[in-house]
């Protein structure tokens, strides 16, 4: 299937998700069956008719899947108990790391068992709830991590106000608690290994000052909980906030670090080990949307190599995005996922062209062209969401990105070695601190530049550019217009 057809399929899935959200919650079983039948028929027919049927099937599939996801939010065993704000005891595992203070902590819990006061045990269907812990429970929950198991007593209530945005993370209700009855480590071997490795890496940065340590934690595993809010705002104001989340660069760095070991393995064992590395790193970073996209693309690329059918970056991007949206249609509402896809699309489609036209050495052209392509790729997401973009983002990223690579790679190695050999922590963290201070200085300096462009500015710029292009095109057409003599029909 051509790359254009695959991207058309992704567009059809996105359109189907939009249609499904308009139709509302429903099991959508007939639509799902019809989509599967049309997809099978498309594979059998192939050709142009097969492509048309495949596009229709993709629209139906996206619509059915998002309707089923919405139905899961509205219809579940504890829906009535949530409406009447019933008291309950919940047992489950944390989906991500808790956030907040020691007096008020928030976390997302996947319920494994539930018991309503006066009604006994109820099957919660593995749904997610937003846990709000106060008092002593907040101090204890705050020390836990993703995957840890806990049992709490409290009361259920509907999502209200800002909490409603968590519906796009499959959260169905809020659970307020002041009593943590029991807790324990994760039973998942994957989460146990990921949490242990994550703890060792972060423990290896313990000699850094608090701000630098928080910045390194953000660069390595996407954990910004200990990063001061003022620093986060500086990165956002300078257009460098994407560096505070784990992205495809981090995945590439990790694969590069383990590649000397992977090369020694047999061909298929190398593929399995590579997938295992992606799983562990994804769990370490709590499967942030950008990591999810990057790991999916890396897995698609490795699968193509193993099957003897290497794929282009465009095809890998389309396959990864389409597969992830089918697995979780709510990703379409994740700003992090959209920004990650936009940046990657900019690099894939615009990167080579911009690198070719940029001046300077090969290294400078690559950095400048790739950075500009990524910035252009995220503009369609940044403008509607935030209303403006900092013009200083391109030069700021041009200076910061060369520091990001060594900060991430060296920080990861130094953190891991320092966590294993405590006596080397101070020596290993000296370069890390220099790189972190440089990054903080760039963000601070760039955030002071009052250069931003809003939606109206972009619309005005596009309108002026279109008018200028129309004038130039009109003059060119008049200049090359045929004369009256040229319009005379020659004799036979």
GIDA-V238435 format. One record per residue. N is the residue number from 1. RES is the residue in one letter. PSI is psi as a letter, one per 20 degrees, with the letter a starting at -180 (* if undefined). OMEGA is omega in degrees with one decimal (NA if undefined). D_CENTER is the distance of its C-alpha to the mean C-alpha in Angstrom with 1 decimal. Layout:
# GIDA-V238435
n=(N,N)
res=(RES,RES)
psi=(PSI,PSI)
omega=(OMEGA,OMEGA)
d_center=(D_CENTER,D_CENTER)
This chain:
# GIDA-V238435
n=(1,2,3,4,5,6,7,8,9,10,11,12,13,14,15,16,17,18,19,20,21,22,23,24,25,26,27,28,29,30,31,32,33,34,35,36,37,38,39,40,41,42,43,44,45,46,47,48,49,50,51,52,53,54,55,56,57,58,59,60,61,62,63,64,65,66,67,68,69,70,71,72,73,74,75,76,77,78,79,80,81,82,83,84,85,86,87,88,89,90,91,92,93,94,95,96,97,98,99,100,101,102,103,104,105,106,107,108,109,110,111,112,113,114,115,116,117,118,119,120,121,122,123,124,125,126,127,128,129,130,131,132,133,134,135,136,137,138,139,140,141,142,143,144,145,146,147,148,149,150,151,152,153,154,155,156,157,158,159,160,161,162,163,164,165,166,167,168,169,170,171,172,173,174,175,176,177,178,179,180,181,182,183,184,185,186,187,188,189,190,191,192,193,194,195,196,197,198,199,200,201,202,203,204,205,206,207,208,209,210,211,212,213,214,215,216,217,218,219,220,221,222,223,224,225,226,227,228,229,230,231,232,233,234,235,236,237,238,239,240,241,242,243,244,245,246,247,248,249,250,251,252,253,254,255,256,257,258,259,260,261,262,263,264,265,266,267,268,269,270,271,272,273,274,275,276,277,278,279,280,281,282,283,284,285,286,287,288,289,290,291,292,293,294,295,296,297,298,299,300,301,302,303,304,305,306,307,308,309,310,311,312,313,314,315,316,317,318,319,320,321,322,323,324,325,326,327,328,329,330,331,332,333,334,335,336,337,338,339,340,341,342,343,344,345,346,347,348,349,350,351,352,353,354,355,356,357,358,359,360,361,362,363,364,365,366,367,368,369,370,371,372,373,374,375,376,377,378,379,380,381,382,383,384,385,386,387,388,389,390,391,392,393,394,395,396,397,398,399,400,401,402,403,404,405,406,407,408,409,410,411,412,413,414,415,416,417,418,419,420,421,422,423,424,425,426,427,428,429,430,431,432,433,434,435,436,437,438,439,440,441,442,443,444,445,446,447,448,449,450,451,452,453,454,455,456,457,458,459,460,461,462,463,464,465,466,467,468,469,470,471,472,473,474,475,476,477,478,479,480,481,482,483,484,485,486,487,488,489,490,491,492)
res=(X,X,X,X,X,X,X,X,X,X,X,X,X,X,X,X,X,X,X,X,X,X,X,X,X,X,X,X,X,X,X,X,X,X,X,X,X,X,X,X,X,X,X,X,X,X,X,X,X,X,X,X,X,X,X,X,X,X,X,X,X,X,X,X,X,X,X,X,X,X,X,X,X,X,X,X,X,X,X,X,X,X,X,X,X,X,X,X,X,X,X,X,X,X,X,X,X,X,X,X,X,X,X,X,X,X,X,X,X,X,X,X,X,X,X,X,X,X,X,X,X,X,X,X,X,X,X,X,X,X,X,X,X,X,X,X,X,X,X,X,X,X,X,X,X,X,X,X,X,X,X,X,X,X,X,X,X,X,X,X,X,X,X,X,X,X,X,X,X,X,X,X,X,X,X,X,X,X,X,X,X,X,X,X,X,X,X,X,X,X,X,X,X,X,X,X,X,X,X,X,X,X,X,X,X,X,X,X,X,X,X,X,X,X,X,X,X,X,X,X,X,X,X,X,X,X,X,X,X,X,X,X,X,X,X,X,X,X,X,X,X,X,X,X,X,X,X,X,X,X,X,X,X,X,X,X,X,X,X,X,X,X,X,X,X,X,X,X,X,X,X,X,X,X,X,X,X,X,X,X,X,X,X,X,X,X,X,X,X,X,X,X,X,X,X,X,X,X,X,X,X,X,X,X,X,X,X,X,X,X,X,X,X,X,X,X,X,X,X,X,X,X,X,X,X,X,X,X,X,X,X,X,X,X,X,X,X,X,X,X,X,X,X,X,X,X,X,X,X,X,X,X,X,X,X,X,X,X,X,X,X,X,X,X,X,X,X,X,X,X,X,X,X,X,X,X,X,X,X,X,X,X,X,X,X,X,X,X,X,X,X,X,X,X,X,X,X,X,X,X,X,X,X,X,X,X,X,X,X,X,X,X,X,X,X,X,X,X,X,X,X,X,X,X,X,X,X,X,X,X,X,X,X,X,X,X,X,X,X,X,X,X,X,X,X,X,X,X,X,X,X,X,X,X,X,X,X,X,X,X,X,X,X,X,X,X,X,X,X,X,X,X,X,X,X,X,X,X,X,X,X,X,X,X,X,X,X,X,X,X,X,X)
psi=(p,q,h,h,h,g,h,h,g,g,h,h,g,g,g,h,g,g,g,h,h,h,h,a,p,q,h,k,g,g,h,g,g,g,g,g,g,h,g,h,h,h,h,h,g,a,a,g,h,h,g,g,h,h,g,g,h,g,g,h,g,g,g,g,g,h,g,h,g,h,h,h,h,h,o,r,h,j,g,h,h,g,h,j,l,q,q,r,p,q,p,a,q,p,h,a,p,q,q,b,r,i,h,o,q,q,q,p,p,o,p,h,q,q,p,p,p,i,i,a,q,p,o,i,k,k,r,q,q,o,p,o,p,r,c,h,h,g,h,g,h,h,i,r,r,p,h,q,q,q,p,q,p,b,q,q,q,q,p,q,c,h,h,h,h,i,h,i,j,k,p,i,r,q,o,p,q,j,o,o,h,q,r,r,r,q,i,p,h,g,h,g,g,g,h,g,g,g,h,g,g,h,h,i,j,h,i,q,q,g,g,h,g,h,g,h,h,g,h,g,j,j,o,j,h,j,p,q,h,h,g,g,h,g,h,g,h,j,k,j,h,i,i,i,q,p,a,h,g,g,g,g,g,g,h,h,h,i,h,h,g,h,h,i,q,r,g,h,h,h,g,g,h,g,h,h,g,g,g,g,h,g,h,h,j,k,l,q,h,h,h,g,g,g,h,g,g,g,g,g,g,h,g,h,g,h,i,k,m,q,q,r,h,g,g,g,g,g,g,g,g,g,g,h,h,h,h,n,h,i,h,i,j,o,h,g,g,g,g,g,h,g,g,g,g,g,g,g,g,h,g,h,g,h,h,h,i,q,r,a,r,g,g,g,h,g,g,g,g,g,g,g,g,g,g,h,h,i,g,i,g,g,g,h,g,i,i,r,q,p,i,i,h,g,h,g,h,h,h,h,h,h,h,h,g,h,g,g,g,h,h,g,g,h,g,g,g,h,h,h,n,h,i,j,g,g,g,h,i,g,h,g,g,g,g,g,h,g,g,h,h,g,g,g,g,h,i,i,o,l,o,q,p,a,g,h,g,g,g,g,g,g,g,g,g,g,g,g,h,g,g,g,g,g,h,g,g,h,h,j,q,q,r,h,h,h,i,p,p,q,q,*)
omega=(-179.6,179.0,-179.5,179.9,179.1,177.4,175.1,176.7,177.9,176.4,178.3,177.5,179.0,177.6,178.3,177.7,176.8,178.4,-180.0,178.0,176.4,-178.9,176.5,-174.9,178.6,173.6,174.8,-179.5,178.4,179.1,179.5,178.6,178.9,178.9,179.6,179.5,179.9,178.3,176.7,177.6,178.3,178.1,-179.2,-176.9,-175.1,178.3,-178.1,179.2,177.3,178.5,179.1,178.8,179.2,178.5,177.9,178.8,178.8,176.8,179.9,-178.8,177.7,179.5,-177.6,-176.9,-179.7,175.2,177.8,177.8,177.0,178.7,177.8,177.5,-174.2,-175.0,176.6,-169.4,-176.9,-178.2,179.4,179.2,177.3,-178.2,-179.3,176.5,-174.7,173.0,-177.1,172.1,-175.5,173.1,-179.2,-178.9,-179.2,178.9,178.8,178.6,178.2,178.3,177.3,-179.1,179.7,177.5,-179.0,-174.2,179.7,177.1,176.1,-176.0,171.4,-172.8,172.8,175.6,-178.5,177.3,178.5,178.7,179.6,-178.6,177.4,-176.5,178.4,176.2,-177.3,175.6,178.5,-178.8,179.4,175.0,175.2,-179.7,174.0,-177.5,177.6,173.7,-176.1,-179.0,-179.4,-179.5,-177.1,179.4,-177.3,-178.8,-177.7,-179.8,-179.7,179.7,179.7,-178.8,178.4,176.7,-175.2,173.8,-179.2,-178.7,-179.4,176.4,179.4,172.8,-178.2,175.8,-177.9,-179.5,-176.4,179.3,179.8,174.6,179.8,170.7,176.1,175.6,-172.5,-175.9,174.9,-179.8,178.5,-177.0,171.8,-175.6,171.7,-172.6,-178.5,176.5,-179.4,-178.8,-179.7,176.8,-179.7,177.3,179.1,-178.9,178.8,179.0,-179.1,-179.5,179.4,179.2,178.5,-179.7,179.8,179.4,-179.2,178.0,178.4,178.3,-170.7,-179.6,178.0,172.3,-174.3,-178.2,179.0,179.4,176.9,179.0,179.4,177.5,177.2,-178.6,-173.1,-174.5,177.6,-178.1,-178.6,-175.0,-178.7,179.1,-179.2,-178.8,-179.7,179.3,177.6,179.3,177.3,177.8,179.0,-179.2,179.3,-178.7,-177.9,-176.3,179.5,178.7,-179.1,176.0,179.1,-174.5,-179.2,178.4,-180.0,178.6,178.7,179.2,-179.1,177.9,178.1,-179.5,-177.3,-176.7,177.9,178.3,-177.1,-178.1,-179.0,-178.2,172.8,-170.2,-176.8,175.9,176.6,178.9,179.7,179.4,177.7,176.6,178.3,176.9,178.8,-179.6,-178.6,-179.6,176.6,177.8,177.2,-177.5,174.8,174.9,172.6,-176.4,180.0,177.1,178.9,178.7,-177.8,179.7,177.9,178.4,179.1,179.0,177.8,-179.7,179.6,178.3,178.0,178.8,-179.7,-179.9,-179.3,-179.1,178.2,-175.1,179.0,178.5,179.6,-179.2,178.4,179.0,-178.5,-179.7,-178.6,-178.7,179.4,179.3,179.9,179.3,175.5,178.8,179.7,-179.3,-179.5,176.2,179.6,178.7,179.0,179.6,178.9,179.1,-179.8,178.4,179.4,178.8,179.5,178.9,179.9,177.9,177.3,179.7,-176.6,-173.6,-174.6,-174.9,-178.2,-179.3,-179.1,176.9,-178.1,-175.6,-179.1,179.2,173.6,-179.6,-179.6,-179.2,-178.4,179.5,-179.6,-179.3,-177.1,-178.7,-179.5,179.0,179.1,179.3,178.3,179.3,177.3,-178.9,-178.0,-179.2,179.4,177.2,-176.1,-175.6,179.3,-174.9,-174.8,176.1,179.7,175.9,178.4,179.1,-179.1,-174.4,-178.2,177.4,179.2,179.4,178.3,178.7,-172.7,-174.1,174.9,175.6,-176.3,-177.7,178.5,178.3,-179.4,-176.7,-179.8,179.0,179.3,179.5,-178.9,178.9,-179.0,179.3,178.8,177.0,179.7,-179.2,-174.8,-176.7,-178.3,-172.8,-175.4,-179.1,-177.8,-175.6,179.4,176.0,179.8,-179.6,178.7,179.6,179.9,177.6,176.8,178.8,178.2,178.8,178.1,-179.7,-179.5,-178.7,-177.0,-177.8,179.5,180.0,-176.1,-177.6,178.3,176.0,-178.3,-176.8,-179.6,178.0,178.9,179.1,178.1,178.6,179.2,-180.0,179.0,179.4,178.6,178.3,178.6,178.5,179.3,179.1,-179.7,179.8,178.6,178.4,178.9,179.9,178.5,-178.5,-177.1,179.9,-179.3,178.2,178.7,-179.4,-179.9,-179.1,-180.0,-179.6,-178.7,177.8,178.7,NA)
d_center=(26.7,26.2,22.8,23.7,24.3,20.9,19.2,21.7,20.7,17.0,18.5,20.9,18.2,16.6,20.2,21.0,18.3,19.7,23.2,22.4,21.3,24.5,26.5,25.3,25.2,27.1,27.4,27.6,29.3,31.6,28.8,26.9,30.1,31.0,27.6,28.2,31.8,30.9,28.4,31.1,33.6,31.4,31.2,35.0,35.8,33.5,34.5,33.9,34.7,32.2,29.5,30.4,30.5,27.1,25.6,27.4,26.2,22.5,23.1,25.0,22.4,19.5,22.0,23.3,20.1,18.8,22.4,22.5,19.4,21.0,24.2,22.8,22.0,25.6,27.7,27.6,30.5,30.1,29.6,33.3,33.1,30.2,32.3,35.3,33.4,34.9,35.2,33.4,32.6,29.2,28.2,24.8,21.9,19.2,15.7,14.3,16.4,18.8,18.8,21.9,25.4,28.1,29.7,26.7,23.6,20.8,18.9,17.7,20.2,20.4,24.1,26.3,29.6,31.0,34.5,35.8,38.7,41.8,40.2,39.1,36.2,33.8,31.2,27.9,26.2,23.3,21.8,19.6,21.2,20.4,22.9,24.7,27.0,29.9,32.9,33.3,30.5,27.9,29.2,28.9,25.5,24.0,25.1,23.3,19.9,17.4,19.6,22.8,25.2,27.2,29.8,30.3,32.9,32.2,31.9,29.5,28.8,26.8,23.6,24.9,23.9,20.6,19.9,19.8,16.2,15.3,16.8,13.4,12.5,15.8,17.8,21.4,23.5,24.1,26.3,28.4,30.0,32.4,33.4,31.4,33.8,32.3,29.4,28.7,26.3,24.0,25.9,23.2,24.0,20.4,19.4,22.8,22.3,18.8,20.0,23.2,21.6,19.2,22.3,24.3,22.0,21.8,25.5,26.2,25.2,27.6,30.2,27.9,28.5,26.2,24.3,23.8,22.9,20.2,18.8,19.0,17.2,14.3,14.4,15.0,13.0,10.9,13.8,15.0,17.6,20.5,19.7,22.1,21.0,23.1,21.2,17.8,19.7,21.1,17.8,16.7,20.2,20.2,17.0,15.7,13.2,10.3,12.5,12.0,8.5,8.4,7.5,9.6,12.6,12.6,12.4,15.2,17.2,17.2,18.4,20.9,22.2,23.0,24.2,27.9,28.0,26.4,28.9,31.7,30.7,32.0,29.9,28.6,28.2,26.1,23.7,23.6,23.3,20.3,18.5,19.6,18.2,14.7,15.2,16.6,14.0,11.1,13.4,14.3,10.9,10.7,7.9,5.1,2.1,2.5,5.6,5.9,6.1,8.2,10.2,10.9,12.1,14.1,15.6,16.6,18.2,20.1,21.2,22.6,24.5,26.0,27.1,28.7,26.7,24.5,22.1,21.1,17.7,17.8,18.6,16.0,13.2,15.0,15.6,12.1,10.7,14.0,14.0,10.7,12.0,15.3,14.1,12.4,13.4,12.1,8.4,10.4,10.8,7.3,7.7,4.4,3.6,7.1,7.4,5.7,7.9,10.6,11.0,11.2,13.6,15.6,16.1,17.1,19.4,20.6,20.4,23.6,25.6,24.8,25.5,28.8,30.0,29.1,32.1,32.7,32.3,29.9,27.7,27.7,27.1,24.1,22.5,23.5,22.7,19.2,18.3,20.0,18.2,14.7,16.1,17.7,14.6,12.8,16.2,16.1,13.1,14.5,18.0,17.9,15.7,17.4,20.5,20.9,19.7,21.5,23.6,23.7,20.1,21.2,24.1,22.2,19.4,22.2,23.8,20.9,19.0,22.1,22.1,18.4,19.2,22.2,20.9,18.0,20.4,23.4,21.8,20.4,23.9,25.8,24.1,24.6,28.2,28.9,27.8,30.2,33.0,33.3,36.1,34.0,31.4,33.1,33.8,30.3,28.7,30.9,28.9,25.7,27.2,28.4,25.1,23.4,26.3,26.0,22.3,23.3,26.3,24.4,22.1,25.3,27.3,24.8,24.1,27.8,28.0,28.5,27.2,24.9,24.9,24.4,24.1,27.9,28.2,25.9,27.9,31.1,30.1,29.3,32.5,34.6,33.1,33.9,37.4,38.1,37.0,39.3,42.2,41.8,41.5,44.6,46.6,45.7,46.8,50.1,50.8,50.5,52.1,55.0,58.6,61.1,62.9,59.8,59.5,63.0,62.9,64.9,67.8,67.7)
